[in-house]
Amino acid sequence: MLKKWLDVEGPVMGFLGKTGQLIALSALWVLGCVPVVTAGTSTAALYYAVVKSVRRGRGHAAGEFWRSYRANLGRGIAAGLPVLAAGALLAADVVILRSQDRPLYTGAVVVLAVMLAFLAVYVGPVLSRFSVKVTQVWRLAFVMAVRFWYRTAAILILGALAGALQFYVLPVPTVLILPGAGCFAASFAIEKALLCYMPPREEGDDSWYYDS
C-alpha cells in the first residue's frame, strides 16, 4: 500500500509535483506583475497555466504561463490598468475617510470597492479564455460576477483570509505558494462560470478547457 502511494504515478508524488508547479507559477506571477501595469496580463497567464497545466495536465506550466503572457500582453494592460487605477483611488479614499465622519460617503466607497472586487475576480480568467475586445472583457466579467455572485463572494472571502495569512502570519513562506494555490482553488468555481459562456463541445473536440 505504501509503495503504491509513493510510486512515481502515485498520489504523494502527484501532490508534490502539483505543489512544485504552483510554487513556480506563483514566482512567475510575481515577476510578471513587477511593471505593475502588467498585473492583469500576469493574472490571466497564471489562471491559464494553472488550469491547463496543473489541473488538466496539458503542457509545461512555465511555458504555458509565458505563452499566455505574450498573447495577452496588450489586452491585459488595457483591461487591468483601469481596474488597478480604480482600486488605488478607492484605497486612497479609505485612507482619507479614516479621519473624517462621513458615513454616507464611506458607504458609497465600500459599495464601489465591493463591486470592483467582484469584477476583478473574472477579468483575468476571461482574458485567458476569450479573444474579445477589452470592453467585452469587462462586460462579461461583470455579468459573471453578478450571475454567480455567491461563488464570487466565496472566492473573495477566501481571498481575504488568504491575504491575512500572507501579511500577518507567514509573509515570506506563503508568497511562494499562495498566488498559485489561490488561483487553483478559485478555478473550480470560475471554470463552471466560464463554461456557461463557451460554445458546446463538438464531437471529437479534444480542447483542454472542456476537460472536467
Secondary structure, DSSP 8 states (H G I E B T S, - for coil): -HHHHTSTTSHHHHHHHHHHHHHHHHHHHHHHHTTSTTHHHHHHHHHHHIIIIIIT--S-HHHHHHHHHHHTHHHHHHHHHHHHHHHHHHHHHHHHHTTS--HHHHHHHHHHHHHHHHHHHHHHHHHHH----HHHHHHHHHHHHHHTHHHHHHHHHHHHHHHHIIIII-HHHHHTTHHHHHHHHHHHHHHHHHHTTS----TT---GGG--
